Amino acid sequence: MSFDYHVIRHESLPILIAAIGSQWGNHSMTNLFSDCLDACQGDERRFIRINDFSQAQMSLTDIIMLVQMLSTNHVPGSYLDTHFDDVLVGTDAWVYVARDRISKHLGRHVALFPTQDAALRYAINQLTRGAHTDPARV
């Protein structure tokens, strides 16, 4: 199965946008996470990663299996990686389930927004207010 996605790094802020297309697969998610790590290579700051699932077609079973695989295998660059604070984008019911499961695994709330623009405004606001924890400054 093919997987369409793109990773964009903000030009001046520690923000990544990972937009996931309609096709996906567990092994391809590993590639996405690897590309996220590559996009931040050489930058020690902690990044806010906006995961835009608004175009993805997943089922509740798919997302439960994906979150379980990521938490069991500790995939570098995934939601459990300390390089990233993740924000989710989407309106389908499974995105809410994903947010709840990821929040539970992380032990902290993961923000969820209906649009990428809203998530980007949130990320910029977090950075501006100093609410984003950067381990380089701790």
DRENTORKOL-3810 file (N, C-alpha, C; in nm, 4 decimals):
REM DRENTORKOL-3810
@n.u->0.0841; n.v->-0.1176; n.w->0.0000; ca.u->0.0000; ca.v->0.0000; ca.w->0.0000; c.u->0.0886; c.v->0.1239; c.w->0.0000
@n.u->0.0524; n.v->0.2177; n.w->-0.0804; ca.u->0.1305; ca.v->0.3414; ca.w->-0.0856; c.u->0.0911; c.v->0.4303; c.w->0.0317
@n.u->0.1754; n.v->0.5278; n.w->0.0556; ca.u->0.1496; ca.v->0.6193; ca.w->0.1663; c.u->0.1868; c.v->0.7580; c.w->0.1193
@n.u->0.0936; n.v->0.8477; n.w->0.1221; ca.u->0.1258; ca.v->0.9832; ca.w->0.0795; c.u->0.1236; c.v->1.0756; c.w->0.2005
@n.u->0.2326; n.v->1.1498; n.w->0.2141; ca.u->0.2468; ca.v->1.2454; ca.w->0.3232; c.u->0.3532; c.v->1.3460; c.w->0.2831
@n.u->0.3590; n.v->1.4537; n.w->0.3569; ca.u->0.4714; ca.v->1.5457; ca.w->0.3419; c.u->0.5018; c.v->1.6077; c.w->0.4775
@n.u->0.6284; n.v->1.6381; n.w->0.4967; ca.u->0.6772; ca.v->1.6983; ca.w->0.6194; c.u->0.7352; c.v->1.8344; c.w->0.5834
@n.u->0.6863; n.v->1.9365; n.w->0.6503; ca.u->0.7330; ca.v->2.0731; ca.w->0.6252; c.u->0.7839; c.v->2.1303; c.w->0.7567
@n.u->0.9026; n.v->2.1876; n.w->0.7513; ca.u->0.9598; ca.v->2.2539; ca.w->0.8685; c.u->0.9356; c.v->2.4033; c.w->0.8557
@n.u->0.8852; n.v->2.4634; n.w->0.9624; ca.u->0.8636; ca.v->2.6077; ca.w->0.9644; c.u->0.9977; c.v->2.6769; c.w->0.9403
@n.u->0.9958; n.v->2.7878; n.w->0.8678; ca.u->1.1211; ca.v->2.8543; ca.w->0.8299; c.u->1.1997; c.v->2.9096; c.w->0.9475
@n.u->1.1333; n.v->2.9479; n.w->1.0565; ca.u->1.2093; ca.v->3.0084; ca.w->1.1655; c.u->1.1740; c.v->2.9574; c.w->1.3056
@n.u->1.0657; n.v->2.8840; n.w->1.3188; ca.u->1.0228; ca.v->2.8347; ca.w->1.4493; c.u->1.0386; c.v->2.6828; c.w->1.4577
@n.u->1.0514; n.v->2.6295; n.w->1.5787; ca.u->1.0641; ca.v->2.4839; ca.w->1.5926; c.u->0.9268; c.v->2.4153; c.w->1.5786
@n.u->0.8741; n.v->2.4226; n.w->1.4558; ca.u->0.7446; ca.v->2.3633; ca.w->1.4235; c.u->0.7590; c.v->2.2793; c.w->1.2981
@n.u->0.7053; n.v->2.1576; n.w->1.3031; ca.u->0.6957; ca.v->2.0709; ca.w->1.1855; c.u->0.5484; c.v->2.0472; c.w->1.1567
@n.u->0.5161; n.v->2.0392; n.w->1.0285; ca.u->0.3824; ca.v->1.9973; ca.w->0.9889; c.u->0.3974; c.v->1.8665; c.w->0.9132
@n.u->0.3343; n.v->1.7625; n.w->0.9653; ca.u->0.3324; ca.v->1.6317; ca.w->0.9004; c.u->0.1897; c.v->1.6091; c.w->0.8528
@n.u->0.1669; n.v->1.6279; n.w->0.7234; ca.u->0.0331; ca.v->1.6128; ca.w->0.6662; c.u->0.0223; c.v->1.4744; c.w->0.6043
@n.u->-0.0707; n.v->1.3959; n.w->0.6548; ca.u->-0.0885; ca.v->1.2588; ca.w->0.6130; c.u->-0.2012; c.v->1.2543; c.w->0.5110
@n.u->-0.1742; n.v->1.1896; n.w->0.3974; ca.u->-0.2747; ca.v->1.1782; ca.w->0.2920; c.u->-0.3730; c.v->1.0661; c.w->0.3179
@n.u->-0.4461; n.v->1.0290; n.w->0.2151; ca.u->-0.5533; ca.v->0.9311; ca.w->0.2328; c.u->-0.5021; c.v->0.7880; c.w->0.2481
@n.u->-0.3848; n.v->0.7567; n.w->0.1984; ca.u->-0.3303; ca.v->0.6214; ca.w->0.2066; c.u->-0.2241; c.v->0.6135; c.w->0.3140
@n.u->-0.2244; n.v->0.5076; n.w->0.3934; ca.u->-0.1283; ca.v->0.4948; ca.w->0.5019; c.u->-0.1009; c.v->0.3478; c.w->0.5292
@n.u->0.0003; n.v->0.3253; n.w->0.6105; ca.u->0.0352; ca.v->0.1910; ca.w->0.6545; c.u->0.1318; c.v->0.2003; c.w->0.7709
@n.u->0.1345; n.v->0.0991; n.w->0.8571; ca.u->0.2206; ca.v->0.1017; ca.w->0.9758; c.u->0.3666; c.v->0.1241; c.w->0.9418
@n.u->0.4178; n.v->0.0515; n.w->0.8412; ca.u->0.5595; ca.v->0.0660; ca.w->0.8064; c.u->0.5878; c.v->0.2042; c.w->0.7478
@n.u->0.4918; n.v->0.2587; n.w->0.6765; ca.u->0.5095; ca.v->0.3914; ca.w->0.6194; c.u->0.5046; c.v->0.4990; c.w->0.7266
@n.u->0.4317; n.v->0.4741; n.w->0.8356; ca.u->0.4331; ca.v->0.5702; ca.w->0.9458; c.u->0.5738; c.v->0.5802; c.w->1.0039
@n.u->0.6442; n.v->0.4675; n.w->1.0079; ca.u->0.7829; ca.v->0.4687; ca.w->1.0547; c.u->0.8672; c.v->0.5588; c.w->0.9651
@n.u->0.8428; n.v->0.5532; n.w->0.8334; ca.u->0.9147; ca.v->0.6408; ca.w->0.7395; c.u->0.8819; c.v->0.7879; c.w->0.7649
@n.u->0.7556; n.v->0.8166; n.w->0.7923; ca.u->0.7151; ca.v->0.9536; ca.w->0.8235; c.u->0.7897; c.v->1.0044; c.w->0.9461
@n.u->0.7938; n.v->0.9227; n.w->1.0513; ca.u->0.8612; ca.v->0.9645; ca.w->1.1735; c.u->1.0105; c.v->0.9841; c.w->1.1496
@n.u->1.0694; n.v->0.8997; n.w->1.0681; ca.u->1.2105; ca.v->0.9140; ca.w->1.0335; c.u->1.2339; c.v->1.0456; c.w->0.9580
@n.u->1.1434; n.v->1.0782; n.w->0.8665; ca.u->1.1547; ca.v->1.2045; ca.w->0.7926; c.u->1.1412; c.v->1.3245; c.w->0.8859
@n.u->1.0584; n.v->1.3128; n.w->0.9889; ca.u->1.0456; ca.v->1.4207; ca.w->1.0875; c.u->1.1778; c.v->1.4407; c.w->1.1615
@n.u->1.2403; n.v->1.3303; n.w->1.2019; ca.u->1.3708; ca.v->1.3409; ca.w->1.2687; c.u->1.4743; c.v->1.4028; c.w->1.1756
@n.u->1.4731; n.v->1.3620; n.w->1.0488; ca.u->1.5669; ca.v->1.4179; ca.w->0.9507; c.u->1.5465; c.v->1.5681; c.w->0.9335
@n.u->1.4215; n.v->1.6125; n.w->0.9366; ca.u->1.3917; ca.v->1.7548; ca.w->0.9177; c.u->1.4448; c.v->1.8404; c.w->1.0319
@n.u->1.4644; n.v->1.7793; n.w->1.1482; ca.u->1.5137; ca.v->1.8525; ca.w->1.2665; c.u->1.6611; c.v->1.8275; c.w->1.2931
@n.u->1.7241; n.v->1.7487; n.w->1.2094; ca.u->1.8632; ca.v->1.7094; ca.w->1.2340; c.u->1.9520; c.v->1.8321; c.w->1.2533
@n.u->2.0331; n.v->1.8269; n.w->1.3569; ca.u->2.1256; ca.v->1.9357; ca.w->1.3859; c.u->2.0652; c.v->2.0467; c.w->1.4691
@n.u->1.9371; n.v->2.0376; n.w->1.4988; ca.u->1.8693; ca.v->2.1385; ca.w->1.5796; c.u->1.8293; c.v->2.0726; c.w->1.7112
@n.u->1.8843; n.v->2.1199; n.w->1.8203; ca.u->1.8624; ca.v->2.0572; ca.w->1.9509; c.u->1.7305; c.v->2.0988; c.w->2.0168
@n.u->1.6613; n.v->2.1947; n.w->1.9567; ca.u->1.5357; ca.v->2.2393; ca.w->2.0162; c.u->1.4304; c.v->2.1284; c.w->2.0100
@n.u->1.3350; n.v->2.1355; n.w->2.1007; ca.u->1.2194; ca.v->2.0469; ca.w->2.0983; c.u->1.1187; c.v->2.1091; c.w->2.0017
@n.u->1.0635; n.v->2.0286; n.w->1.9132; ca.u->0.9729; ca.v->2.0774; ca.w->1.8104; c.u->0.8281; c.v->2.0479; c.w->1.8451
@n.u->0.7399; n.v->2.1366; n.w->1.8038; ca.u->0.5976; ca.v->2.1081; ca.w->1.8056; c.u->0.5672; c.v->2.0500; c.w->1.6677
@n.u->0.5135; n.v->1.9283; n.w->1.6664; ca.u->0.4793; ca.v->1.8629; ca.w->1.5390; c.u->0.3283; c.v->1.8617; c.w->1.5247
@n.u->0.2820; n.v->1.9219; n.w->1.4170; ca.u->0.1400; ca.v->1.9229; ca.w->1.3856; c.u->0.1138; c.v->1.8057; c.w->1.2918
@n.u->0.0387; n.v->1.7079; n.w->1.3404; ca.u->0.0051; ca.v->1.5876; ca.w->1.2637; c.u->-0.1338; c.v->1.6066; c.w->1.2038
@n.u->-0.1378; n.v->1.6389; n.w->1.0751; ca.u->-0.2642; ca.v->1.6686; ca.w->1.0086; c.u->-0.3215; c.v->1.5415; c.w->0.9468
@n.u->-0.4239; n.v->1.4872; n.w->1.0115; ca.u->-0.4912; ca.v->1.3661; ca.w->0.9659; c.u->-0.6228; c.v->1.3977; c.w->0.8947
@n.u->-0.6450; n.v->1.5218; n.w->0.8567; ca.u->-0.7745; ca.v->1.5606; ca.w->0.8005; c.u->-0.8060; c.v->1.4911; c.w->0.6682
@n.u->-0.7052; n.v->1.4426; n.w->0.5962; ca.u->-0.7283; ca.v->1.3727; ca.w->0.4699; c.u->-0.7171; c.v->1.2210; c.w->0.4824
@n.u->-0.6656; n.v->1.1742; n.w->0.5956; ca.u->-0.6405; ca.v->1.0304; ca.w->0.6143; c.u->-0.7711; c.v->0.9538; c.w->0.6309
@n.u->-0.7704; n.v->0.8339; n.w->0.5786; ca.u->-0.8859; ca.v->0.7452; ca.w->0.5913; c.u->-0.8444; c.v->0.6262; c.w->0.6775
@n.u->-0.8833; n.v->0.6305; n.w->0.8037; ca.u->-0.8497; ca.v->0.5242; ca.w->0.8975; c.u->-0.9754; c.v->0.4805; c.w->0.9703
@n.u->-0.9685; n.v->0.3624; n.w->1.0261; ca.u->-1.0779; ca.v->0.3135; ca.w->1.1088; c.u->-1.0333; c.v->0.3162; c.w->1.2545
@n.u->-1.1278; n.v->0.2971; n.w->1.3461; ca.u->-1.0923; ca.v->0.2902; ca.w->1.4874; c.u->-0.9951; c.v->0.1757; c.w->1.5121
@n.u->-1.0151; n.v->0.0640; n.w->1.4456; ca.u->-0.9243; ca.v->-0.0501; ca.w->1.4601; c.u->-0.7848; c.v->-0.0145; c.w->1.4120
@n.u->-0.7756; n.v->0.0537; n.w->1.2966; ca.u->-0.6454; ca.v->0.0956; ca.w->1.2430; c.u->-0.5695; c.v->0.1797; c.w->1.3447
@n.u->-0.6378; n.v->0.2775; n.w->1.4030; ca.u->-0.5683; ca.v->0.3697; ca.w->1.4936; c.u->-0.5304; c.v->0.3019; c.w->1.6240
@n.u->-0.6152; n.v->0.2138; n.w->1.6742; ca.u->-0.5808; ca.v->0.1405; ca.w->1.7962; c.u->-0.4568; c.v->0.0550; c.w->1.7719
@n.u->-0.4524; n.v->-0.0141; n.w->1.6579; ca.u->-0.3361; ca.v->-0.0977; ca.w->1.6253; c.u->-0.2110; c.v->-0.0123; c.w->1.6054
@n.u->-0.2253; n.v->0.1038; n.w->1.5414; ca.u->-0.1109; ca.v->0.1918; ca.w->1.5172; c.u->-0.0533; c.v->0.2452; c.w->1.6477
@n.u->-0.1378; n.v->0.2968; n.w->1.7349; ca.u->-0.0895; ca.v->0.3511; ca.w->1.8625; c.u->-0.0254; c.v->0.2396; c.w->1.9454
@n.u->-0.0853; n.v->0.1217; n.w->1.9431; ca.u->-0.0287; ca.v->0.0085; ca.w->2.0171; c.u->0.1098; c.v->-0.0281; c.w->1.9625
@n.u->0.1223; n.v->-0.0332; n.w->1.8287; ca.u->0.2503; ca.v->-0.0657; ca.w->1.7661; c.u->0.3563; c.v->0.0377; c.w->1.8025
@n.u->0.3204; n.v->0.1645; n.w->1.7995; ca.u->0.4161; ca.v->0.2708; ca.w->1.8297; c.u->0.4594; c.v->0.2666; c.w->1.9753
@n.u->0.3647; n.v->0.2422; n.w->2.0652; ca.u->0.3998; ca.v->0.2400; ca.w->2.2068; c.u->0.4768; c.v->0.1148; c.w->2.2447
@n.u->0.4497; n.v->0.0050; n.w->2.1802; ca.u->0.5200; ca.v->-0.1206; ca.w->2.2097; c.u->0.6618; c.v->-0.1193; c.w->2.1542
@n.u->0.6780; n.v->-0.0684; n.w->2.0332; ca.u->0.8075; ca.v->-0.0732; ca.w->1.9642; c.u->0.8937; c.v->0.0503; c.w->1.9880
@n.u->0.8406; n.v->0.1535; n.w->2.0519; ca.u->0.9149; ca.v->0.2778; ca.w->2.0781; c.u->0.9861; c.v->0.3262; c.w->1.9512
@n.u->0.9085; n.v->0.3503; n.w->1.8474; ca.u->0.9588; ca.v->0.3919; ca.w->1.7168; c.u->1.0216; c.v->0.5308; c.w->1.7284
@n.u->1.1494; n.v->0.5457; n.w->1.6877; ca.u->1.2138; ca.v->0.6778; ca.w->1.6932; c.u->1.1347; c.v->0.7803; c.w->1.6113
@n.u->1.1151; n.v->0.8965; n.w->1.6690; ca.u->1.0427; ca.v->1.0028; ca.w->1.6011; c.u->0.8925; c.v->0.9967; c.w->1.6196
@n.u->0.8425; n.v->0.8910; n.w->1.6842; ca.u->0.6980; ca.v->0.8767; ca.w->1.7005; c.u->0.6482; c.v->0.9656; c.w->1.8138
@n.u->0.5251; n.v->0.9461; n.w->1.8518; ca.u->0.4617; ca.v->1.0292; ca.w->1.9541; c.u->0.5295; c.v->1.0165; c.w->2.0900
@n.u->0.6017; n.v->0.9099; n.w->2.1107; ca.u->0.6698; ca.v->0.8891; ca.w->2.2384; c.u->0.8104; c.v->0.9481; c.w->2.2390
@n.u->0.8567; n.v->0.9993; n.w->2.1263; ca.u->0.9910; ca.v->1.0556; ca.w->2.1146; c.u->0.9946; c.v->1.1938; c.w->2.1788
@n.u->1.0926; n.v->1.2173; n.w->2.2632; ca.u->1.1007; ca.v->1.3446; ca.w->2.3364; c.u->1.1445; c.v->1.4632; c.w->2.2501
@n.u->1.1743; n.v->1.4417; n.w->2.1230; ca.u->1.2076; ca.v->1.5533; ca.w->2.0337; c.u->1.0838; c.v->1.6360; c.w->1.9974
@n.u->0.9651; n.v->1.5778; n.w->2.0187; ca.u->0.8437; ca.v->1.6406; ca.w->1.9684; c.u->0.7349; c.v->1.6523; c.w->2.0752
@n.u->0.6620; n.v->1.7638; n.w->2.0678; ca.u->0.5335; ca.v->1.7789; ca.w->2.1343; c.u->0.4322; c.v->1.7742; c.w->2.0207
@n.u->0.3444; n.v->1.6769; n.w->2.0246; ca.u->0.2529; ca.v->1.6566; ca.w->1.9131; c.u->0.1189; c.v->1.7241; c.w->1.9327
@n.u->0.0656; n.v->1.7729; n.w->1.8215; ca.u->-0.0662; ca.v->1.8321; ca.w->1.8113; c.u->-0.1342; c.v->1.7583; c.w->1.6962
@n.u->-0.2602; n.v->1.7227; n.w->1.7122; ca.u->-0.3325; ca.v->1.6507; ca.w->1.6076; c.u->-0.4334; c.v->1.7410; c.w->1.5392
@n.u->-0.4586; n.v->1.7107; n.w->1.4113; ca.u->-0.5583; ca.v->1.7824; ca.w->1.3330; c.u->-0.6506; c.v->1.6789; c.w->1.2700
@n.u->-0.7794; n.v->1.7008; n.w->1.2822; ca.u->-0.8775; ca.v->1.6132; ca.w->1.2196; c.u->-1.0111; c.v->1.6246; c.w->1.2893
@n.u->-1.1148; n.v->1.5748; n.w->1.2236; ca.u->-1.2489; ca.v->1.5823; ca.w->1.2809; c.u->-1.3183; c.v->1.4471; c.w->1.2873
@n.u->-1.2591; n.v->1.3435; n.w->1.2304; ca.u->-1.3199; ca.v->1.2110; ca.w->1.2359; c.u->-1.3127; c.v->1.1556; c.w->1.3777
@n.u->-1.4059; n.v->1.0681; n.w->1.4109; ca.u->-1.4127; ca.v->1.0113; ca.w->1.5457; c.u->-1.2839; c.v->0.9403; c.w->1.5846
@n.u->-1.2179; n.v->0.8734; n.w->1.4891; ca.u->-1.0967; ca.v->0.7992; ca.w->1.5223; c.u->-0.9827; c.v->0.8920; c.w->1.5639
@n.u->-0.9837; n.v->1.0186; n.w->1.5190; ca.u->-0.8796; ca.v->1.1128; ca.w->1.5592; c.u->-0.8932; c.v->1.1438; c.w->1.7085
@n.u->-1.0161; n.v->1.1528; n.w->1.7564; ca.u->-1.0393; ca.v->1.1752; ca.w->1.8994; c.u->-0.9912; c.v->1.0555; c.w->1.9809
@n.u->-1.0157; n.v->0.9355; n.w->1.9293; ca.u->-0.9680; ca.v->0.8137; ca.w->1.9959; c.u->-0.8152; c.v->0.8133; c.w->1.9977
@n.u->-0.7549; n.v->0.8493; n.w->1.8846; ca.u->-0.6080; ca.v->0.8550; ca.w->1.8765; c.u->-0.5533; c.v->0.9537; c.w->1.9786
@n.u->-0.6139; n.v->1.0721; n.w->1.9856; ca.u->-0.5696; ca.v->1.1726; ca.w->2.0816; c.u->-0.5773; c.v->1.1202; c.w->2.2248
@n.u->-0.6886; n.v->1.0549; n.w->2.2567; ca.u->-0.7068; ca.v->1.0028; ca.w->2.3921; c.u->-0.6042; c.v->0.8942; c.w->2.4246
@n.u->-0.5787; n.v->0.8058; n.w->2.3304; ca.u->-0.4828; ca.v->0.6968; ca.w->2.3542; c.u->-0.3400; c.v->0.7494; c.w->2.3640
@n.u->-0.3038; n.v->0.8425; n.w->2.2772; ca.u->-0.1690; ca.v->0.8998; ca.w->2.2817; c.u->-0.1518; c.v->0.9784; c.w->2.4116
@n.u->-0.2541; n.v->1.0562; n.w->2.4504; ca.u->-0.2483; ca.v->1.1309; ca.w->2.5768; c.u->-0.2269; c.v->1.0357; c.w->2.6939
@n.u->-0.2977; n.v->0.9244; n.w->2.6924; ca.u->-0.2854; ca.v->0.8262; ca.w->2.8007; c.u->-0.1438; c.v->0.7695; c.w->2.8058
@n.u->-0.0875; n.v->0.7345; n.w->2.6896; ca.u->0.0494; ca.v->0.6800; ca.w->2.6866; c.u->0.1519; c.v->0.7831; c.w->2.7324
@n.u->0.1295; n.v->0.9094; n.w->2.6978; ca.u->0.2245; ca.v->1.0146; ca.w->2.7335; c.u->0.2045; c.v->1.0668; c.w->2.8759
@n.u->0.0871; n.v->1.0478; n.w->2.9288; ca.u->0.0573; ca.v->1.1006; ca.w->3.0611; c.u->0.0340; c.v->1.2508; c.w->3.0611
@n.u->-0.0020; n.v->1.3056; n.w->2.9450; ca.u->-0.0331; ca.v->1.4484; ca.w->2.9342; c.u->-0.1285; c.v->1.4695; c.w->2.8168
@n.u->-0.1989; n.v->1.5798; n.w->2.8200; ca.u->-0.2982; ca.v->1.6111; ca.w->2.7172; c.u->-0.2305; c.v->1.6425; c.w->2.5832
@n.u->-0.2846; n.v->1.5866; n.w->2.4765; ca.u->-0.2406; ca.v->1.6188; ca.w->2.3410; c.u->-0.3516; c.v->1.7027; c.w->2.2777
@n.u->-0.3162; n.v->1.8200; n.w->2.2284; ca.u->-0.4144; ca.v->1.9115; ca.w->2.1699; c.u->-0.4654; c.v->1.8575; c.w->2.0362
@n.u->-0.5909; n.v->1.8865; n.w->2.0079; ca.u->-0.6557; ca.v->1.8441; ca.w->1.8841; c.u->-0.7328; c.v->1.9620; c.w->1.8276
@n.u->-0.7159; n.v->1.9869; n.w->1.6963; ca.u->-0.7823; ca.v->2.0986; ca.w->1.6297; c.u->-0.8491; c.v->2.0517; c.w->1.5021
@n.u->-0.9529; n.v->2.1215; n.w->1.4586; ca.u->-1.0233; ca.v->2.0805; ca.w->1.3372; c.u->-0.9497; c.v->2.1170; c.w->1.2075
@n.u->-0.8589; n.v->2.2158; n.w->1.2148; ca.u->-0.7869; ca.v->2.2584; ca.w->1.0942; c.u->-0.6381; c.v->2.2765; c.w->1.1233
@n.u->-0.5593; n.v->2.2673; n.w->1.0174; ca.u->-0.4150; ca.v->2.2893; ca.w->1.0298; c.u->-0.3854; c.v->2.4342; c.w->1.0690
@n.u->-0.4631; n.v->2.5277; n.w->1.0172; ca.u->-0.4426; ca.v->2.6689; ca.w->1.0520; c.u->-0.4626; c.v->2.6927; c.w->1.2017
@n.u->-0.5652; n.v->2.6321; n.w->1.2594; ca.u->-0.5907; ca.v->2.6478; ca.w->1.4031; c.u->-0.4769; c.v->2.5860; c.w->1.4844
@n.u->-0.4284; n.v->2.4707; n.w->1.4400; ca.u->-0.3172; ca.v->2.4049; ca.w->1.5093; c.u->-0.1900; c.v->2.4888; c.w->1.4999
@n.u->-0.1664; n.v->2.5499; n.w->1.3846; ca.u->-0.0477; ca.v->2.6333; ca.w->1.3670; c.u->-0.0558; c.v->2.7577; c.w->1.4561
@n.u->-0.1728; n.v->2.8196; n.w->1.4644; ca.u->-0.1903; ca.v->2.9353; ca.w->1.5536; c.u->-0.1639; c.v->2.8943; c.w->1.6983
@n.u->-0.2133; n.v->2.7786; n.w->1.7383; ca.u->-0.1903; ca.v->2.7268; ca.w->1.8731; c.u->-0.0403; c.v->2.7069; c.w->1.8980
@n.u->0.0291; n.v->2.6437; n.w->1.8032; ca.u->0.1726; ca.v->2.6169; ca.w->1.8194; c.u->0.2511; c.v->2.7466; c.w->1.8325
@n.u->0.2212; n.v->2.8426; n.w->1.7476; ca.u->0.2911; ca.v->2.9718; ca.w->1.7540; c.u->0.2607; c.v->3.0408; c.w->1.8868
@n.u->0.1366; n.v->3.0337; n.w->1.9322; ca.u->0.0990; ca.v->3.0928; ca.w->2.0608; c.u->0.1748; c.v->3.0246; c.w->2.1756
@n.u->0.1867; n.v->2.8921; n.w->2.1719; ca.u->0.2606; ca.v->2.8198; ca.w->2.2753; c.u->0.4062; c.v->2.8669; c.w->2.2803
@n.u->0.4665; n.v->2.8838; n.w->2.1651; ca.u->0.6063; ca.v->2.9284; ca.w->2.1587; c.u->0.6196; c.v->3.0730; c.w->2.2057
@n.u->0.5286; n.v->3.1581; n.w->2.1642; ca.u->0.5321; ca.v->3.2992; ca.w->2.2010; c.u->0.5158; c.v->3.3184; c.w->2.3513
@n.u->0.4256; n.v->3.2414; n.w->2.4115; ca.u->0.3997; ca.v->3.2532; ca.w->2.5552; c.u->0.5036; c.v->3.1811; c.w->2.6396
@n.u->0.5909; n.v->3.1040; n.w->2.5750; ca.u->0.6883; ca.v->3.0269; ca.w->2.6502; c.u->0.6296; c.v->2.9028; c.w->2.7149
@n.u->0.5114; n.v->2.8619; n.w->2.6697; ca.u->0.4433; ca.v->2.7456; ca.w->2.7268; c.u->0.4997; c.v->2.6147; c.w->2.6725
@n.u->0.5726; n.v->2.6219; n.w->2.5657; ca.u->0.6334; ca.v->2.5026; ca.w->2.5055; c.u->0.7645; c.v->2.4744; c.w->2.5780
@n.u->0.7790; n.v->2.3540; n.w->2.6288; ca.u->0.8989; ca.v->2.3183; ca.w->2.7042; c.u->1.0098; c.v->2.2767; c.w->2.6098
@n.u->1.1151; n.v->2.3504; n.w->2.6089; ca.u->1.2322; ca.v->2.3200; ca.w->2.5268; c.u->1.3394; c.v->2.2658; c.w->2.6199
@n.u->1.3764; n.v->2.1352; n.w->2.6072; ca.u->1.4745; ca.v->2.0775; ca.w->2.6998; c.u->1.6091; c.v->2.1485; c.w->2.6977
@n.u->1.6404; n.v->2.2183; n.w->2.5903; ca.u->1.7678; ca.v->2.2909; ca.w->2.5828; c.u->1.7669; c.v->2.4080; c.w->2.6818
@n.u->1.6474; n.v->2.4546; n.w->2.7232; ca.u->1.6368; ca.v->2.5678; ca.w->2.8144; c.u->1.6061; c.v->2.5253; c.w->2.9570
@n.u->1.5870; n.v->2.3960; n.w->2.9787; ca.u->1.5527; ca.v->2.3481; ca.w->3.1134; c.u->1.6770; c.v->2.3272; c.w->3.1959
END
